[in-house]
Amino acid sequence: MAGMKDRLGDTPYNYPDQPGWKEGQTSREAAEDIKERARTLRGRCFGFIRQYPGHTADEIAAALGESVLTIRPRISELRQKSLIVNEGRGHNRSGKAAHRWKAA
């Protein structure tokens, strides 16, 4: 999606280097709101995964003291950048299946 424009035809974004959005104003606003912190958060997630492989996004969020709604997209960005890979399955906080991550 690098260099693509959102469905509203506005400012281009460069996912996964910057937070992306799928559609609508609220999704776009959320991406814009986290834009300044996203790089730092990706770095913290990647550092945690390198040091402690085998955790789900929810476990990583808890360890970093962040919301799962903030961390799950950063995990997707790291996966999209091929920096992390699936190491198996675990469960998220709601009991649903979730990937466990390790550095690529």
N, C-alpha and C positions, 0 to 999 in steps of 0.2 A: 504494500500500500504506500510505499515511499513516494512522496511528492503528489499524492492524490488530494483532491479536494473533497470536503464533506458534502453531503447531499444537499446542503443549502447553498453550495457553490461559493463558500467563503474561503477563508485563509487555508492554504495548504498545510498539512501536517506530515511529519515524517515518522510514522510508527515503524518500528518499536523504539526509536531513539527519543521520541516524545510521546506522551500519552495520546491515544487515539480515541475516536468516538464512532459509534455505529450510525446513529441517526438522532435527529431531534436536538432541540436547544438544551435540554437538561443534561444530556450525555456530553454534549460539547462543553457546556459550562463546567461540568465536573472535571473534564480533561484539562481545561484551562486553569482551574483552581489548583490542581495538583502539579501542574507543569514545573514549577520552580523546585519542588521537593522530589519529584519523580526520580531524577538521576541519583540523588543521595540515597533514596529508599531502595532503588535497584542495587546500588553498591552495598548497602547493608544486608539486603537479602542474599546477594551473591556471596558476600563474605561469610554469612551464617551457613549457607549451603556448603561452601567449600570446607568450612571447619567442622560442621555437624551434618553430614549427608544423611539422607533417608527420612526427612521430615516433610509433612504436608504443608501447604500454604497456610492453613489455619494454625498449625503448630509454630511455623515461622513467625506469623503475626503475633502470637502470644509471647514468644521468646523476645521479640523486638519491642513489645509493648505498643503495638500498632493495631488498628482495626483490620479485620480480614478484608473489608471493602477497600482498604488502601493497599494491602499487600497482594491480594490475588491478581490484580492487573499487572503489578510489577513482576510477578512470577511469569505471567503470560508473555510479557516483554522479554524477559531473560530467555525463555524458551524459544521465542521467535528469533532471537539473536543467536541461537544455538550455543548459548553459554551453559545451559543446564539440560539434563535429560531425565526422563522418567526412570526411577529406580525400583518401581514396584507400586503396589497399591496399599493404601491405608484407609482411614476414615476421617472425614471432617467433623466439625463440632455437632452437626445435625445427624451424624451416623451414616451419612452417604459415603460411597466410595470416593476416594481422592488419590491423586498421584503423590508418590514420595519422590523427592528430587535430589539429584547429585550433580556436581559440576561435570561438564562434558570433557 
